[in-house]
Each structure stands twice: as structure tokens, then as C-alpha cells.
């Protein structure tokens, strides 16, 4: 297995990173360990992997984890149904089992001719055994296919990013093998940089009022889901498209449904905003 541990991530043009994030990424690369990213929804956990791929000019392989996902699917799948159909109706040599072995996302990352960035997205959605079932493969960078008596070993160790929304506690054995980083919610100063990446021509007064209102909403402890970075970007896009004057933002908080996504939060805001206006 070839190594490329001297790649240095410094961010990408479309993703603003803090120094702690860059350090975590580079430590993960240097040690050859998966980078486990946590943080509240909308803080850019998934986008970080995209940024690493662009910043290092690597191909990105994405494994989207669902509640029904099994670790085996990331390694390979043996298509027994296709083989059965071929044996009944086709003219293929069904004795060649290898043609019915389809590599999963982890297997594809292992055999890639060049080093790739592998994103295992939302690992905590799957069963609690899912991360444990990947321990050996992530450690040894290889797995065995008994149907073909073949071992698949990584040509290059992928730069692995694993995201988690903390829906479930991950096993300690899994955590020990990862470099961990929690993405803190951006400060207003960092958030301004992030917004300007998306809207380089935004007017200063519009940005200032939008950020002021946004962070005042995030201070409301009664909200079940506070607005996140992605919702702020959508909201500002709506403000610009709607031609909303900056002086109307704090007075009306237009397009509030772009920021608040829970019915209880929306109702709470409407009630309290009406009281404030009176």
C-alpha cells in the first residue's frame, strides 16, 4: 500500500476553515487514521470532505449511510440474484463468480489507482454494530472475499472522513482509532467570511443586519432547532432575491420559514415577535 502522508490541507476557495479544522485534517492524513467529524446540523461536516478533495485535488468517494446500511455493503456485494437469472435465462459462464462481485464504496476506494478522499457520511444512522464491523478493514486497509478466495488490499490509504450527528453513541473501540474534531459553531467574524464566499458582492449593511438578526435568533433557548449556517445562506439568498432593504430585516424578519424549520419554533417566534411589535 502506497502512502502520501505529506499532503497538506489548507482549505479551498469555496469553504472557509478554521485553524483547528485544518490541523485535525492534516493530523488525520499524517497518521493515516479516519477523521471523525461532529457538530450540529448545518455546520458543514459533509462539505468539509468535499473541500478536502478539492483542496488536495483528489477524487471524492461518498458512502451515504442509512438506517438499513450494513458494513458489508461498503466492502462488496455478491449478486446472487443476477447469477441465478443468468443460470436460468442467460448464456454467461455462471461458474465465474467474480463477475457477480460488486465492490462497495470502501472497496472502490481501496482499488483506486490514485489516493482518494472517502466520505462515510452520517455513520451514526446505522445500527450500533456498523462502526465495529469496519474496525478491522479501516485498520488493516484490506478485506477478504470468501466467494472468490481473494483479498482486496488498498493500493493507497484513502483520506477517510466520517461524519456523525451524535444520534447514537459510537463504540469506544471505534473512537480510539479515529482523530476526532468537533466543529464549533462559527463566530460572527468567521460567519461573515463564510457568507462572503457565497455572496462576494453582498452589501455591508445587508450582511450586518442579517448576521445581527441571525445570531439573536440563535440565542433563543426555547427553539428546538436553532438556525444553522446552511439556513443562514438560504435566508440571505432569499433576502437578496426579494430585494429586502436592510432596515426591514430586524423589523420584519422576512422569510422566517427559511430559518426556522420546526413548527413549535415558528409558533414561538410568531407569538413573541407579535408581542415585541406591540
C-alpha positions in Angstrom: 0.0 0.0 0.0 1.4 3.3 -1.1 1.4 6.3 1.3 1.1 10.0 0.7 1.1 11.4 4.3 2.7 14.7 3.4 -0.3 16.1 1.7 -1.2 19.4 3.4 -4.8 20.7 3.5 -5.1 24.5 3.7 -8.7 24.8 2.7 -10.4 25.5 -0.6 -11.8 28.7 -2.2 -15.4 27.8 -1.5 -15.1 26.5 2.1 -13.8 28.7 4.9 -11.9 26.6 7.5 -10.5 27.5 10.9 -7.0 26.6 12.0 -8.3 23.8 14.4 -10.1 22.1 11.5 -7.1 22.3 9.2 -4.9 20.9 12.0 -7.3 18.0 12.5 -7.4 17.2 8.8 -3.6 17.2 8.5 -3.1 15.1 11.6 -5.5 12.6 10.3 -3.6 12.4 7.0 -0.2 12.2 8.6 -1.3 9.4 11.0 -3.4 7.6 8.4 -6.4 7.5 10.7 -10.0 8.3 9.9 -11.2 11.8 10.8 -14.4 11.7 12.8 -16.3 15.0 12.5 -19.1 16.0 14.8 -21.1 19.2 15.1 -24.7 20.4 14.9 -26.6 20.0 11.7 -25.7 22.6 9.0 -22.1 23.4 10.2 -20.5 22.0 7.1 -19.4 18.5 8.2 -20.2 16.9 4.9 -18.9 19.8 2.9 -15.5 19.5 4.6 -14.9 16.3 2.8 -15.7 18.0 -0.5 -13.3 20.8 0.4 -10.5 18.4 1.3 -10.9 16.7 -2.1 -10.8 20.0 -4.0 -8.0 21.4 -1.9 -5.8 18.3 -2.4 -7.1 17.7 -5.9 -8.3 14.2 -5.1 -11.3 12.3 -6.2 -14.1 12.1 -3.7 -15.9 8.8 -3.0 -19.1 9.1 -0.9 -20.7 6.4 1.1 -24.1 7.7 2.4 -25.1 5.7 5.4 -28.7 4.9 6.1 -30.6 3.2 8.9 -30.5 -0.1 7.0 -26.9 0.1 5.8 -24.6 -2.8 6.7 -20.9 -2.6 6.8 -20.6 -5.5 4.4 -22.2 -3.3 1.7 -19.2 -0.9 1.8 -16.8 -3.8 1.1 -18.6 -5.8 -1.6 -21.9 -7.3 -2.6 -22.3 -10.8 -4.1 -25.2 -10.5 -6.6 -26.7 -14.0 -6.2 -30.0 -12.9 -7.9 -28.2 -12.0 -11.1 -26.3 -15.2 -11.1 -29.5 -17.2 -10.6 -31.1 -15.3 -13.5 -28.1 -15.9 -15.7 -28.1 -19.6 -14.9 -31.8 -19.9 -16.0 -32.0 -17.5 -18.9 -28.6 -16.2 -19.9 -25.6 -17.5 -21.8 -22.9 -16.4 -19.3 -20.5 -18.7 -17.6 -22.1 -18.6 -14.1 -19.1 -20.5 -12.8 -17.1 -17.3 -12.9 -18.3 -15.9 -9.6 -16.0 -12.9 -9.8 -18.3 -11.3 -12.3 -21.0 -11.2 -9.7 -18.9 -9.5 -7.1 -19.6 -5.7 -7.0 -17.3 -3.6 -4.8 -18.8 -1.2 -2.4 -17.6 2.4 -1.7 -14.8 1.3 0.6 -13.7 -1.4 -1.8 -13.7 1.1 -4.6 -11.6 3.5 -2.6 -9.1 0.7 -1.9 -8.5 -0.2 -5.5 -8.5 3.3 -6.9 -5.3 3.9 -8.9 -4.8 7.2 -7.1 -5.4 8.2 -3.5 -9.0 9.3 -2.9 -10.9 11.1 -0.2 -13.5 8.7 1.3 -16.6 10.2 3.0 -18.6 7.9 5.2 -21.5 10.2 5.8 -23.7 10.1 9.0 -22.2 6.9 10.4 -24.5 7.1 13.4 -27.6 6.5 11.3 -26.8 2.8 11.0 -27.0 0.0 13.6 -24.7 0.3 16.6 -22.6 -2.6 15.2 -21.9 -0.8 12.0 -18.8 1.0 13.1 -17.5 -2.0 15.0 -17.8 -4.1 11.8 -15.5 -1.7 10.0 -12.7 -1.7 12.6 -10.5 -4.3 11.0 -10.9 -3.1 7.5 -10.1 0.5 8.4 -7.1 -0.6 10.4 -5.6 -3.1 8.0 -6.8 -1.5 4.8 -7.9 -4.9 3.4 -10.7 -7.4 3.4 -11.3 -10.9 2.3 -13.9 -12.1 -0.3 -14.5 -15.8 0.5 -16.6 -16.4 -2.6 -13.6 -15.8 -4.8 -10.8 -16.6 -2.3 -9.5 -13.1 -2.9 -8.1 -10.4 -0.6 -8.6 -6.8 -1.6 -5.8 -4.6 -0.3 -5.7 -0.8 -0.6 -3.3 0.5 -3.2 -3.4 3.8 -1.5 -4.7 4.5 2.0 -7.8 6.7 1.4 -8.1 10.0 3.3 -11.2 9.0 5.3 -13.7 11.5 6.7 -16.5 10.1 8.9 -19.4 12.4 9.9 -21.7 12.0 12.9 -24.7 13.9 14.1 -24.4 12.2 17.6 -27.7 10.4 17.1 -26.1 7.4 18.7 -23.0 6.9 20.9 -20.2 5.4 18.9 -18.2 2.4 20.4 -15.1 3.3 22.3 -13.0 0.9 20.2 -14.1 2.8 17.1 -13.4 6.2 18.6 -9.9 5.1 19.6 -9.0 4.5 16.0 -10.2 8.0 14.9 -8.9 11.5 15.0 -11.8 13.5 16.5 -12.9 17.0 15.8 -16.0 18.9 16.8 -16.9 21.8 14.5 -17.8 24.7 16.8 -20.5 27.0 15.5 -18.8 29.9 13.6 -18.2 33.1 15.4 -19.8 36.2 13.7 -16.4 37.1 12.3 -15.9 33.7 10.7 -19.5 33.6 9.6 -19.0 36.8 7.8 -16.1 35.2 5.8 -18.3 32.2 5.0 -21.2 34.4 3.8 -18.9 36.5 1.6 -17.6 33.3 -0.1 -21.2 32.6 -1.2 -22.1 36.3 -1.8 -18.9 38.2 -2.7 -21.0 41.3 -3.8 -23.3 41.4 -0.8 -23.8 44.9 0.6 -22.2 45.5 4.0 -25.4 46.9 5.7 -27.4 43.9 4.5 -24.8 41.5 5.7 -24.5 43.3 9.1 -28.3 43.3 9.7 -28.7 39.7 8.6 -26.0 38.4 10.9 -27.3 40.5 13.8 -30.8 39.1 13.4 -29.5 35.6 12.8 -27.4 35.4 16.0 -30.2 37.0 18.1 -32.4 34.1 17.0 -29.7 31.6 17.9 -29.7 33.0 21.4 -33.4 31.9 21.9 -33.1 28.9 24.2 -36.7 27.9 23.6 -36.0 26.9 20.0 -35.8 23.2 19.5 -33.7 23.6 16.3 -31.7 26.8 16.1 -31.0 28.1 12.6 -27.7 26.9 11.2 -25.1 28.1 8.7 -26.9 26.4 5.7 -30.2 28.1 6.7 -28.4 31.4 7.0 -27.1 31.1 3.5 -30.5 30.2 2.2 -32.1 33.1 4.1 -29.6 35.7 2.7 -30.2 34.3 -0.8 -33.9 34.9 -0.3 -33.3 38.4 1.1 -31.3 39.3 -1.9 -33.7 37.7 -4.4 -36.6 39.5 -2.7 -34.9 42.9 -2.7 -35.4 43.3 1.0 -34.0 46.6 2.3 -31.5 46.1 5.2 -33.6 48.3 7.5 -36.6 45.9 7.2 -34.7 42.8 8.3 -34.8 43.3 12.1 -38.3 44.9 11.9 -40.0 42.1 10.0 -37.6 39.2 9.8 -38.9 38.3 6.4 -38.9 34.7 5.1 -38.6 33.4 8.7 -39.6 29.9 7.4 -36.2 29.8 5.8 -34.5 30.0 9.2 -36.9 28.1 11.5 -37.9 24.6 10.4 -39.8 23.3 13.5 -43.5 24.2 13.9 -43.1 24.8 17.6 -40.2 27.2 16.9 -42.1 29.0 14.3 -45.2 29.4 16.6 -42.9 30.6 19.4 -41.3 33.2 17.2 -44.7 34.5 15.8 -46.1 34.9 19.3 -43.1 36.6 20.7 -42.4 38.7 17.7 -46.0 40.0 17.8 -45.7 40.9 21.5 -42.4 42.7 20.8 -44.0 44.7 18.0 -46.9 45.7 20.2 
